[in-house]
Amino acid sequence: MGCSFDAPGDNKAFKDKFDFPFDLLSDTDKSMSIAYGAANDESPRPTRISVLIGPDGKVVRRFDTVKPAEHPEEVLEALAHL
């Protein structure tokens, strides 16, 4: 899933326009982004990070540097080691 500060309608438009293959969450109050360390109260937008959440709901791994072209393989490799 992806997450942004954008409203649900804006996320849907982005997903449709770019044929984005993942669900997008709307974090308009920034609470989730702040909880995961991707933003603070003054952030105009969240930092691009990823978190891998295990079946127990706990963060297994945090990826602070995300390069879109390389990141899927990085996440799949991390999943393979769980």
N, CA, C and O atoms as CSV, one atom per row, in Angstrom:
chain,resi,resn,atom,element,x,y,z
A,1,MET,N,N,0.836,-1.175,0.000
A,1,MET,CA,C,0.000,0.000,0.000
A,1,MET,C,C,0.874,1.228,0.000
A,1,MET,O,O,1.994,1.214,0.511
A,2,GLY,N,N,0.364,2.269,-0.566
A,2,GLY,CA,C,1.031,3.555,-0.495
A,2,GLY,C,C,0.213,4.475,0.400
A,2,GLY,O,O,-0.949,4.200,0.697
A,3,CYS,N,N,0.822,5.550,0.817
A,3,CYS,CA,C,0.152,6.493,1.691
A,3,CYS,C,C,0.632,7.903,1.349
A,3,CYS,O,O,1.815,8.124,1.089
A,4,SER,N,N,-0.307,8.852,1.355
A,4,SER,CA,C,0.054,10.248,1.133
A,4,SER,C,C,-0.858,11.136,1.959
A,4,SER,O,O,-1.815,10.665,2.574
A,5,PHE,N,N,-0.556,12.415,1.965
A,5,PHE,CA,C,-1.403,13.378,2.661
A,5,PHE,C,C,-2.613,13.773,1.809
A,5,PHE,O,O,-3.488,14.502,2.275
A,6,ASP,N,N,-2.663,13.302,0.584
A,6,ASP,CA,C,-3.731,13.688,-0.341
A,6,ASP,C,C,-5.076,13.088,0.064
A,6,ASP,O,O,-5.140,12.049,0.721
A,7,ALA,N,N,-6.137,13.762,-0.340
A,7,ALA,CA,C,-7.499,13.301,-0.080
A,7,ALA,C,C,-7.785,12.039,-0.895
A,7,ALA,O,O,-7.122,11.801,-1.905
A,8,PRO,N,N,-8.757,11.232,-0.478
A,8,PRO,CA,C,-9.068,9.998,-1.208
A,8,PRO,C,C,-9.336,10.214,-2.698
A,8,PRO,O,O,-8.882,9.420,-3.522
A,9,GLY,N,N,-10.048,11.252,-3.053
A,9,GLY,CA,C,-10.329,11.514,-4.465
A,9,GLY,C,C,-9.071,11.801,-5.266
A,9,GLY,O,O,-8.948,11.363,-6.410
A,10,ASP,N,N,-8.136,12.533,-4.671
A,10,ASP,CA,C,-6.868,12.819,-5.340
A,10,ASP,C,C,-6.045,11.548,-5.517
A,10,ASP,O,O,-5.416,11.350,-6.557
A,11,ASN,N,N,-6.049,10.689,-4.502
A,11,ASN,CA,C,-5.318,9.422,-4.614
A,11,ASN,C,C,-5.931,8.528,-5.687
A,11,ASN,O,O,-5.209,7.857,-6.425
A,12,LYS,N,N,-7.255,8.515,-5.775
A,12,LYS,CA,C,-7.914,7.722,-6.814
A,12,LYS,C,C,-7.553,8.245,-8.203
A,12,LYS,O,O,-7.280,7.464,-9.115
A,13,ALA,N,N,-7.552,9.565,-8.357
A,13,ALA,CA,C,-7.192,10.155,-9.654
A,13,ALA,C,C,-5.755,9.792,-10.031
A,13,ALA,O,O,-5.488,9.452,-11.184
A,14,PHE,N,N,-4.831,9.859,-9.074
A,14,PHE,CA,C,-3.436,9.481,-9.326
A,14,PHE,C,C,-3.358,8.015,-9.736
A,14,PHE,O,O,-2.711,7.672,-10.725
A,15,LYS,N,N,-4.023,7.150,-8.966
A,15,LYS,CA,C,-4.002,5.713,-9.241
A,15,LYS,C,C,-4.535,5.422,-10.638
A,15,LYS,O,O,-3.956,4.625,-11.377
A,16,ASP,N,N,-5.635,6.068,-10.995
A,16,ASP,CA,C,-6.235,5.850,-12.318
A,16,ASP,C,C,-5.351,6.393,-13.436
A,16,ASP,O,O,-5.152,5.726,-14.452
A,17,LYS,N,N,-4.822,7.597,-13.253
A,17,LYS,CA,C,-4.020,8.239,-14.299
A,17,LYS,C,C,-2.761,7.449,-14.623
A,17,LYS,O,O,-2.399,7.297,-15.790
A,18,PHE,N,N,-2.098,6.948,-13.589
A,18,PHE,CA,C,-0.818,6.270,-13.788
A,18,PHE,C,C,-0.928,4.743,-13.711
A,18,PHE,O,O,0.083,4.041,-13.694
A,19,ASP,N,N,-2.165,4.239,-13.667
A,19,ASP,CA,C,-2.397,2.796,-13.573
A,19,ASP,C,C,-1.578,2.204,-12.426
A,19,ASP,O,O,-0.959,1.149,-12.564
A,20,PHE,N,N,-1.591,2.909,-11.292
A,20,PHE,CA,C,-0.818,2.529,-10.109
A,20,PHE,C,C,-1.369,1.219,-9.558
A,20,PHE,O,O,-2.569,1.125,-9.303
A,21,PRO,N,N,-0.516,0.194,-9.365
A,21,PRO,CA,C,-1.012,-1.137,-9.017
A,21,PRO,C,C,-1.302,-1.371,-7.533
A,21,PRO,O,O,-1.716,-2.468,-7.161
A,22,PHE,N,N,-1.095,-0.368,-6.680
A,22,PHE,CA,C,-1.273,-0.562,-5.245
A,22,PHE,C,C,-2.379,0.336,-4.717
A,22,PHE,O,O,-2.675,1.384,-5.292
A,23,ASP,N,N,-2.985,-0.089,-3.613
A,23,ASP,CA,C,-3.950,0.760,-2.932
A,23,ASP,C,C,-3.217,1.941,-2.313
A,23,ASP,O,O,-2.075,1.810,-1.873
A,24,LEU,N,N,-3.877,3.091,-2.282
A,24,LEU,CA,C,-3.310,4.299,-1.691
A,24,LEU,C,C,-4.169,4.747,-0.523
A,24,LEU,O,O,-5.376,4.944,-0.665
A,25,LEU,N,N,-3.542,4.906,0.622
A,25,LEU,CA,C,-4.218,5.395,1.809
A,25,LEU,C,C,-4.094,6.904,1.884
A,25,LEU,O,O,-3.095,7.476,1.446
A,26,SER,N,N,-5.110,7.549,2.439
A,26,SER,CA,C,-5.091,8.997,2.633
A,26,SER,C,C,-4.826,9.295,4.100
A,26,SER,O,O,-5.610,8.924,4.973
A,27,ASP,N,N,-3.724,9.960,4.356
A,27,ASP,CA,C,-3.319,10.321,5.722
A,27,ASP,C,C,-3.418,11.837,5.852
A,27,ASP,O,O,-2.422,12.516,6.098
A,28,THR,N,N,-4.626,12.355,5.685
A,28,THR,CA,C,-4.800,13.807,5.635
A,28,THR,C,C,-4.467,14.504,6.945
A,28,THR,O,O,-4.156,15.695,6.942
A,29,ASP,N,N,-4.524,13.790,8.064
A,29,ASP,CA,C,-4.160,14.419,9.342
A,29,ASP,C,C,-2.714,14.122,9.744
A,29,ASP,O,O,-2.278,14.530,10.821
A,30,LYS,N,N,-1.971,13.421,8.894
A,30,LYS,CA,C,-0.551,13.100,9.063
A,30,LYS,C,C,-0.260,12.115,10.198
A,30,LYS,O,O,0.908,11.844,10.475
A,31,SER,N,N,-1.270,11.581,10.852
A,31,SER,CA,C,-1.045,10.751,12.036
A,31,SER,C,C,-0.260,9.471,11.739
A,31,SER,O,O,0.635,9.110,12.504
A,32,MET,N,N,-0.577,8.790,10.655
A,32,MET,CA,C,0.148,7.568,10.331
A,32,MET,C,C,1.587,7.889,9.918
A,32,MET,O,O,2.521,7.202,10.332
A,33,SER,N,N,1.761,8.917,9.115
A,33,SER,CA,C,3.106,9.294,8.670
A,33,SER,C,C,3.980,9.706,9.845
A,33,SER,O,O,5.168,9.385,9.876
A,34,ILE,N,N,3.412,10.407,10.800
A,34,ILE,CA,C,4.159,10.791,11.998
A,34,ILE,C,C,4.501,9.549,12.821
A,34,ILE,O,O,5.622,9.423,13.312
A,35,ALA,N,N,3.547,8.637,12.974
A,35,ALA,CA,C,3.780,7.426,13.768
A,35,ALA,C,C,4.898,6.569,13.193
A,35,ALA,O,O,5.660,5.964,13.947
A,36,TYR,N,N,5.010,6.510,11.869
A,36,TYR,CA,C,6.049,5.702,11.227
A,36,TYR,C,C,7.331,6.486,10.968
A,36,TYR,O,O,8.276,5.944,10.395
A,37,GLY,N,N,7.381,7.740,11.376
A,37,GLY,CA,C,8.601,8.527,11.226
A,37,GLY,C,C,8.821,9.088,9.836
A,37,GLY,O,O,9.944,9.451,9.485
A,38,ALA,N,N,7.763,9.163,9.039
A,38,ALA,CA,C,7.892,9.683,7.678
A,38,ALA,C,C,7.571,11.165,7.592
A,38,ALA,O,O,7.713,11.769,6.529
A,39,ALA,N,N,7.136,11.762,8.709
A,39,ALA,CA,C,6.758,13.179,8.699
A,39,ALA,C,C,6.711,13.706,10.125
A,39,ALA,O,O,6.757,12.951,11.096
A,40,ASN,N,N,6.618,15.018,10.214
A,40,ASN,CA,C,6.326,15.666,11.490
A,40,ASN,C,C,5.180,16.653,11.243
A,40,ASN,O,O,4.684,16.754,10.121
A,41,ASP,N,N,4.767,17.361,12.259
A,41,ASP,CA,C,3.614,18.262,12.124
A,41,ASP,C,C,3.788,19.310,11.040
A,41,ASP,O,O,2.802,19.735,10.439
A,42,GLU,N,N,5.010,19.737,10.774
A,42,GLU,CA,C,5.260,20.800,9.797
A,42,GLU,C,C,5.543,20.289,8.387
A,42,GLU,O,O,5.673,21.090,7.462
A,43,SER,N,N,5.640,18.985,8.205
A,43,SER,CA,C,6.003,18.417,6.897
A,43,SER,C,C,4.934,18.713,5.846
A,43,SER,O,O,3.754,18.443,6.072
A,44,PRO,N,N,5.341,19.271,4.689
A,44,PRO,CA,C,4.367,19.500,3.623
A,44,PRO,C,C,3.971,18.189,2.931
A,44,PRO,O,O,2.905,18.106,2.321
A,45,ARG,N,N,4.824,17.175,3.026
A,45,ARG,CA,C,4.527,15.850,2.469
A,45,ARG,C,C,5.412,14.847,3.204
A,45,ARG,O,O,6.456,15.218,3.740
A,46,PRO,N,N,5.003,13.588,3.230
A,46,PRO,CA,C,5.822,12.589,3.922
A,46,PRO,C,C,7.090,12.256,3.132
A,46,PRO,O,O,7.133,12.386,1.909
A,47,THR,N,N,8.102,11.831,3.850
A,47,THR,CA,C,9.317,11.330,3.235
A,47,THR,C,C,9.000,9.970,2.615
A,47,THR,O,O,8.200,9.213,3.166
A,48,ARG,N,N,9.607,9.656,1.494
A,48,ARG,CA,C,9.371,8.357,0.859
A,48,ARG,C,C,10.177,7.295,1.594
A,48,ARG,O,O,11.388,7.166,1.412
A,49,ILE,N,N,9.479,6.546,2.422
A,49,ILE,CA,C,10.054,5.402,3.124
A,49,ILE,C,C,9.115,4.223,2.914
A,49,ILE,O,O,8.001,4.386,2.417
A,50,SER,N,N,9.572,3.039,3.293
A,50,SER,CA,C,8.704,1.869,3.314
A,50,SER,C,C,8.894,1.175,4.640
A,50,SER,O,O,9.980,1.187,5.219
A,51,VAL,N,N,7.828,0.572,5.110
A,51,VAL,CA,C,7.917,-0.282,6.291
A,51,VAL,C,C,7.300,-1.621,5.929
A,51,VAL,O,O,6.262,-1.694,5.271
A,52,LEU,N,N,7.954,-2.660,6.369
A,52,LEU,CA,C,7.480,-4.018,6.169
A,52,LEU,C,C,6.855,-4.449,7.486
A,52,LEU,O,O,7.526,-4.489,8.518
A,53,ILE,N,N,5.575,-4.768,7.445
A,53,ILE,CA,C,4.833,-5.118,8.653
A,53,ILE,C,C,4.558,-6.611,8.635
A,53,ILE,O,O,4.019,-7.148,7.668
A,54,GLY,N,N,4.937,-7.270,9.718
A,54,GLY,CA,C,4.762,-8.716,9.822
A,54,GLY,C,C,3.334,-9.104,10.135
A,54,GLY,O,O,2.496,-8.242,10.399
A,55,PRO,N,N,3.052,-10.386,10.107
A,55,PRO,CA,C,1.702,-10.884,10.378
A,55,PRO,C,C,1.172,-10.499,11.760
A,55,PRO,O,O,-0.039,-10.442,11.976
A,56,ASP,N,N,2.094,-10.234,12.696
A,56,ASP,CA,C,1.682,-9.851,14.045
A,56,ASP,C,C,1.398,-8.351,14.173
A,56,ASP,O,O,1.070,-7.867,15.256
A,57,GLY,N,N,1.528,-7.613,13.054
A,57,GLY,CA,C,1.249,-6.176,13.062
A,57,GLY,C,C,2.433,-5.317,13.475
A,57,GLY,O,O,2.306,-4.095,13.554
A,58,LYS,N,N,3.575,-5.925,13.739
A,58,LYS,CA,C,4.757,-5.175,14.150
A,58,LYS,C,C,5.659,-4.903,12.948
A,58,LYS,O,O,5.716,-5.684,11.999
A,59,VAL,N,N,6.359,-3.774,13.019
A,59,VAL,CA,C,7.292,-3.421,11.951
A,59,VAL,C,C,8.478,-4.382,12.000
A,59,VAL,O,O,9.164,-4.504,13.014
A,60,VAL,N,N,8.695,-5.057,10.879
A,60,VAL,CA,C,9.792,-6.010,10.758
A,60,VAL,C,C,11.041,-5.314,10.233
A,60,VAL,O,O,12.160,-5.603,10.655
A,61,ARG,N,N,10.821,-4.387,9.299
A,61,ARG,CA,C,11.952,-3.673,8.695
A,61,ARG,C,C,11.485,-2.324,8.184
A,61,ARG,O,O,10.353,-2.166,7.726
A,62,ARG,N,N,12.378,-1.361,8.272
A,62,ARG,CA,C,12.125,-0.018,7.755
A,62,ARG,C,C,13.151,0.257,6.668
A,62,ARG,O,O,14.343,0.011,6.851
A,63,PHE,N,N,12.684,0.768,5.541
A,63,PHE,CA,C,13.550,1.128,4.428
A,63,PHE,C,C,13.566,2.650,4.340
A,63,PHE,O,O,12.593,3.258,3.894
A,64,ASP,N,N,14.658,3.261,4.760
A,64,ASP,CA,C,14.741,4.727,4.782
A,64,ASP,C,C,15.104,5.325,3.434
A,64,ASP,O,O,14.846,6.505,3.194
A,65,THR,N,N,15.690,4.542,2.560
A,65,THR,CA,C,16.037,5.013,1.225
A,65,THR,C,C,15.289,4.149,0.222
A,65,THR,O,O,15.503,2.939,0.142
A,66,VAL,N,N,14.414,4.781,-0.536
A,66,VAL,CA,C,13.590,4.048,-1.483
A,66,VAL,C,C,13.866,4.564,-2.891
A,66,VAL,O,O,13.591,5.722,-3.205
A,67,LYS,N,N,14.405,3.705,-3.719
A,67,LYS,CA,C,14.594,4.002,-5.141
A,67,LYS,C,C,13.554,3.169,-5.886
A,67,LYS,O,O,13.682,1.946,-5.947
A,68,PRO,N,N,12.524,3.803,-6.457
A,68,PRO,CA,C,11.412,3.057,-7.040
A,68,PRO,C,C,11.816,1.942,-8.001
A,68,PRO,O,O,11.172,0.893,-8.010
A,69,ALA,N,N,12.846,2.129,-8.800
A,69,ALA,CA,C,13.242,1.103,-9.772
A,69,ALA,C,C,13.827,-0.134,-9.100
A,69,ALA,O,O,13.746,-1.230,-9.654
A,70,GLU,N,N,14.411,0.021,-7.921
A,70,GLU,CA,C,15.083,-1.081,-7.241
A,70,GLU,C,C,14.310,-1.634,-6.049
A,70,GLU,O,O,14.568,-2.750,-5.598
A,71,HIS,N,N,13.379,-0.863,-5.550
A,71,HIS,CA,C,12.747,-1.190,-4.281
A,71,HIS,C,C,11.924,-2.481,-4.280
A,71,HIS,O,O,11.976,-3.211,-3.291
A,72,PRO,N,N,11.176,-2.798,-5.323
A,72,PRO,CA,C,10.408,-4.051,-5.267
A,72,PRO,C,C,11.276,-5.280,-4.995
A,72,PRO,O,O,10.908,-6.136,-4.191
A,73,GLU,N,N,12.410,-5.365,-5.654
A,73,GLU,CA,C,13.302,-6.506,-5.419
A,73,GLU,C,C,13.838,-6.503,-3.990
A,73,GLU,O,O,13.972,-7.555,-3.364
A,74,GLU,N,N,14.139,-5.320,-3.486
A,74,GLU,CA,C,14.644,-5.191,-2.118
A,74,GLU,C,C,13.611,-5.707,-1.112
A,74,GLU,O,O,13.959,-6.414,-0.167
A,75,VAL,N,N,12.354,-5.356,-1.319
A,75,VAL,CA,C,11.290,-5.793,-0.411
A,75,VAL,C,C,11.071,-7.304,-0.551
A,75,VAL,O,O,10.921,-8.002,0.452
A,76,LEU,N,N,11.053,-7.806,-1.782
A,76,LEU,CA,C,10.867,-9.250,-1.980
A,76,LEU,C,C,11.983,-10.043,-1.317
A,76,LEU,O,O,11.737,-11.106,-0.747
A,77,GLU,N,N,13.195,-9.538,-1.388
A,77,GLU,CA,C,14.312,-10.213,-0.726
A,77,GLU,C,C,14.126,-10.213,0.782
A,77,GLU,O,O,14.379,-11.226,1.434
A,78,ALA,N,N,13.693,-9.106,1.341
A,78,ALA,CA,C,13.445,-9.032,2.779
A,78,ALA,C,C,12.331,-9.996,3.190
A,78,ALA,O,O,12.423,-10.647,4.231
A,79,LEU,N,N,11.283,-10.086,2.374
A,79,LEU,CA,C,10.186,-11.011,2.655
A,79,LEU,C,C,10.661,-12.463,2.646
A,79,LEU,O,O,10.204,-13.273,3.453
A,80,ALA,N,N,11.561,-12.785,1.751
A,80,ALA,CA,C,12.071,-14.144,1.649
A,80,ALA,C,C,12.848,-14.563,2.882
A,80,ALA,O,O,13.001,-15.757,3.142
A,81,HIS,N,N,13.347,-13.589,3.654
A,81,HIS,CA,C,14.141,-13.889,4.835
A,81,HIS,C,C,13.322,-13.848,6.131
A,81,HIS,O,O,13.885,-13.942,7.222
A,82,LEU,N,N,12.029,-13.711,6.018
A,82,LEU,CA,C,11.201,-13.701,7.231
A,82,LEU,C,C,10.970,-15.112,7.738
A,82,LEU,O,O,10.296,-15.302,8.749
